[in-house]
Amino acid sequence: MKLRTVLFLSLATLLLAATVMTIPAQSKPVAQSTQDALTPVLHQMEMSPEQTIAYWTKEAMASAVPALAVDPATGAGAGAGPVDPALAQPQGGFGAFNGCAPGEACGDQTVTAAQAGIEPMYVTQYYPTPWPYDWAYMASAWSTFFPMRTNAKLFYSWNGGNYVGSATVLYDNGAGVNRLVATSGYTVGKSGIWDSSALVCPAYSNGVGPWGCWPVVYVYAYTNWVNSTDFRWDYGFMVTTTTSTTGYGRIASVIGSQGAAWNYSYVEEFWQYGYPDQTPFNGLYMVWNTAGTGAVANFASLGAPYELGTGSVYPAFGGEVGGGWIINQRVAAAGWLNGENSLWEGTNNYRFSSYHNTDWLNLYNAIRVYNP
């Protein structure tokens, strides 16, 4: 397949990104959600790390198919219309913590209400659709820079098949474990079936992960997602091994990490990363899509928390499922994970993410300290 010419960020985009404020890290968990129906589940991978490494040969990686979440126009969300933006309000207290470059101390300071309330990209309205959103290939050198290198290609086996998706190396907010990766629930398990193996390859480019890949030993998600495929909670976490396939140490210590934010406004400007492999892409390179919130949807009429959507110049994202939606990022400084590629809607080229509210934070707080 012919590769599309690499597009570089415009000067205007770089200047806009440079104005974003950095907020100190927070290590204190926020109060638990009142939604008692949500039950977090920790699942150990069926394959050991050694078996996972042996299983994912170059041939297995090359033959893995893209994780392509359902189109709500024909799937579970069929007939569900957009939600009035006035109804899509943050739920509970908002906050954020920063990520870290390799070898950098993230700090241990609480985010004040005034700091956390700053809208990172100063977005105040929904964008019309279709919209000429930008995207760019991350060439090999580009993708190895921090914080772009925190984005990873994900290989995983589920229900007898091999698949590819995307993931984000995430800071554990002072726990010191440095083994945490965030992705979608879709790439962790679904329909009552969990992944049997997974391999996280940061900065993957044209068949090469510069630091190797990290096998996954545990995955973590809500039963509401794994058993019911409820897209309101389509997010999950992975705990990786302490060394990569090429002998590097803990993933966040080597690669660096992104921070995260929760209970923010639905209206944001996102930098979205992943490894799509539908035309004009081929899954071999990291792709960066920049987009603002274009819709808030109530899929399957299940109610809040509503899913938020952005537009794109291409209709489907395949292996991009699980890739992070980042706000407050600068060219050389980590931002906040505030969503992930979840499902897509082909009519308007929308991609959607679950809303990161206190439920997301509760799941994160439970797994960030886990060090098997």
N, C-alpha and C positions, 0 to 999 in steps of 0.2 A: 504494500500500500504506500502510495506517495505521501510523504510527510508534508504538512503545511508549514510554510515559512514561519520561523520564530518571530513573534511579535514582542517588542519590548515596551515596558510601561512608559506612558507619556510623561513629560516633565510636569504637567499639571497634576497628574496622579501622585507623583513623588512628592511634590510640594504639599499637596493636601495631606498625604500620609505623615509628613514630617511635623505637622501641626498637632498631632494627636498627643494627649497627655499620658504620662505613665503614672500608675497608681501603685503604692506599696502593697506588699503581699499581706494576706490575711490567713491566719492559721486556725482560728476558732470556728468550730462548726456552728451553723445556724439552726434554730429550733426545728424540730421535726414537723413533717407535713401532717395535716389532719386527715388525709385520705388513707384511712386504715386499710382499705382494700388492696393497696399496693404492697406486694410482698417481694422483697429482693431475694434472689437466689444465686448462690455461688456454685459454679459447676466446674469440676476438674476435667481437663481434656482426657479423652480416652487414650490418645497416643502420648507416650512420654516424650520429653524433648529430643531424646536420641532417635526415637521412632519418627518423630516429626521431621527432623533433619534428613533422615534417610528417605522418607516418603516424598518430600518435595524436591525431586530431581529437576534438572533443567527441562526435561521432557514434560514432567507433570506441570511445571509452571507455565510452559508454553501452551499446553492444551487446556488449561483452566479457562472457564467461560466467565463472562462478566456477571456480577451480581446486579440484576436489573429489577428494581422494585416495581410494584404494580403501578400502572397508570390508573389513577382514581376515576378517570372518565369511563373506564370499562371494568374497574375492579371494585374494591370495598367502598370507595368514595363516590361511586357513580351517583350523579344527580345532586350531590351536595354543592351548594352554592357558596359564594364568598360571604364572609362575616362582616357586619358593620364594624369598621375600625374602632368606633367608640366603645364597642363591647369587648374588644381585645385589649384588656388592661393587664398590666403586671399583677402577679398574685403574690402577696407577702413582701417581706423585706428584700431589697436588692443589695447586691454586693459583687465584689470581684477580687481576684488575686492575680499577681503577675507570674509569668513564666521566667525561665532563666536561660541564659547562654551557658555553654559548657564551662565549668569552673567558676561560674559567677555565683555569688551569694544572693539569694532572692530576698532575704530579710524576713522579718517576722513582725510586721506592723499591721495593726487593724486599719481597714479602710473606713474613713469617716463617711457619714451620710452625705456630706457636701461633695466629697470626692466621688463617691460611687454614683451620685445622681447626675454627674456630668454625662451628657450624651456624647459618646466618643467621636462620632463623625458628624454631629450637628445636623442629622437628617430629621426633617420635621413633617414630611408628607410622603404619601405613597407615590411611587413612580407609575406612569402609565405603561401599558403593555400593548403591542410589543415594544421593546426598548433596545437600542443598539449597545448592549452590554459588551464590555471588552473581555478578551481572554488572551492568554499568552502561554506558549510552551515554556517550561522551565528547562533550558538547555543544561547539560551536565554540570558545568561550573556554577550556573545560577542556582540550581537545586541543592547544591551542597552548602550554600551560605546559610547562616542563621538569620532569621527563624524559619526560612523556607524548608530547611532540612528536617524540621520536626514533623513534616508530612510524609506519610509512608504508604507504600503499596502493600496491600494485605492479601495473602494467599490463604484460603481456608477450605476445609472439606466439610460438607454437610450432606447428610442423608445419602451417602454413596457417591456424591459428585464433587468435583473440584471447581472452586470459584475464585474470582479476584474481586477485591474491593479496595477501600482506602481507609486510613486511620490517622490519628494525631497523637504524638507523644505529649503527655500532659503532666504538668507539675503536680506533685502530691501535697503541696501546701505545707511544707515543713516537716512532713513525716519522715523524710530521709530514706525512703524505700527506693525511689527512683526507678520503678518498674512498670509504671502505669501508662496504658494506651487507651484513648477514647475512640469509639466508633459508633456505628448505628446498631440498634438491636437486630436489624436485618442480617448483619454480618456476624452476629454472635450466636443466634439461634432463632427458630420460628416454628410455628405449627407444632409445638410441643417437642421439637427435636433440637438439640444443641449441636454446635460444631464438634467434630471429633479431633480436629487438629487445626492449627493456624500458625502462620509465620508472618512477622512484621518486618518490612524492609524499608527503612527510612531513606529518603533521597534516591530512591530507585530510579535508574535512568538507562534505558536501552539494554536491559538485561543485567544491569550491575547495581548492586547496593554497596556503596563505598565502604561502609562499616559492617557489611554482612547483614544478616537477618537474625531476629530474635524469636525463638519459638515461644508460643503462648502456653502457659501451664494452667491458668484458670480464666474463666469468663464470668461476667456478672451482669445481671439484668433483672427487670421486674417480670414477675409471672404474667402480669397484664399484657406484656408484649409477647413473651415467648409462647404462652399458651393461647392467647386470644388475638394476636397480631393487631393490637390496638395502637394505631399510629400516633396517638397522643404521647406514648411513652416509647417511641422507637429510638432508644439510645442504650448503649451498653459499654462495658469496660473490659479490658484484657490485662492480665498480670503476666509479664514476660519473664524469661529466665534471667539469671544474673550475668550471663555472657552471651555474646552473639556467635554466629556460626564461624566467624573468623577470629574469635578470641577477645573482642572488645568487652568492656565491663557493662554495668547496668545502663539501660537504654537512655534514660534521661540524663545520666552523668556524662555520657559520651556525646549524645546528639544535642542536648539542651531540651527545653520544654516550653509549651505554650501555657498561658494562664487561662482563666475561665471567668465568666460572668453569668449571673442568674437574675431572674425577675426584672430584666431590663425591658424597655419599650419594644413593642413588636416592630417598630419602624427603625431600621438600622441600615447602614451601608456595610455589606459583607465582602470579605476577601475569601473566596471559596476554593479549596484545593482538592485535587483528586487525580485519578488515573483513568479517564474515560477511554473507551476503545471502540466507540461507534464513529463512523465517518464524520468529520475528517480526521479523527484521532485513531490511534492504534494501541493504546494502553502502555506504550513503552516509555512515555515521558509524563512528568508531572505537568498538570495544567492548572492555571490560575485564572479564575473567573471573578470579575468584580461586578457586584449588583446590589441594588437596594431593594427593600421590601416592596413587592408589587401586589401582594394579596394576602389575606388572612382567611383561611378556609375551615369549615366545620365538616370534616370528612365523616361519612356514614351517620351524620347528625348525632354524634356522640357528645357534643358540647365541649366546654372548656376543659383543659387548656387547648386552644385552637392551634392548628398548624400554620406556620408562616411560609410564604412563597416568594421566590425571586424569579426573574426572567433570565433568558440566555439566548445567544445567537444560534445555538444548536439544540435539537429537540430532545435528545436522550443522553443519559450520562453513564449507563452501564457500570463499568468498574469504578466509577466515582462514588458509588454508594458507600456511605460511612465517612467520606472526606469532610474535614472540618470547615465550619463557617466561622471566620475570625473577624472580630471587631477590635478597634483600638491598636492595630498593628502598625508599626513603622518598618521601613526597609531593613533596619538592623536591630530592631527590638521586638520582642514577642508581644502578642496581643492577647485577646481573651476569646477562648472557644465559646461560642454562643449558639451553636446549632451544628447540624451535620446533614449531608445529603441523605434523604430518607426515601421519598417517593416522587414521582414525576407526573405531569399532566401535559400531554402532547399538543393539545389544541393551541395553547398560548406559550409553549416552551417553558412552562413553569417547572421548577424543582422545589420541593417542600422539605421542611424540617420540623421535628417536634419542638415545642417551645421549652426552653430551659428555665424551669421554675424551681421552686423549693423541692419538688420531687426529684428532679435531676440532682440537686445538691445533696439530698439525703443519700442517694445511691452512691454518689462520689465520696461523701464523707465516710461511708461504711467501708469502701474498698481501698481508699488511698493509703490506709495504714497497714494493709494486709501484706505480709512479707513471709510467704511460705518457705 
